[in-house]
Amino acid sequence: MGLIEAELLTDSGSDTVVRLPPRRFPGVLIRATRCRSSVAEIVEACRLRRAYRTGGMSVCLPV
């Protein structure tokens, strides 16, 4: 493992766009805590969709 310099293309907090040499295209760095909460939201949305489609839920939830 070693150190390399990366080109920082954004100055946002949680989600950052960087380009690593010698790559031509940038990538996105996402903090693990943000990724974990996003996955939890997706899992919950899938669970609610499944419940709605199977008749276990009959109301729309606010977003």
Secondary structure as GFF3:
##gff-version 3
##sequence-region A 1 63
A	DSSP	beta_strand	7	8	.	.	.	ID=ss1
A	DSSP	beta_strand	15	19	.	.	.	ID=ss2
A	DSSP	beta_strand	27	30	.	.	.	ID=ss3
A	DSSP	alpha_helix	32	53	.	.	.	ID=ss4
###
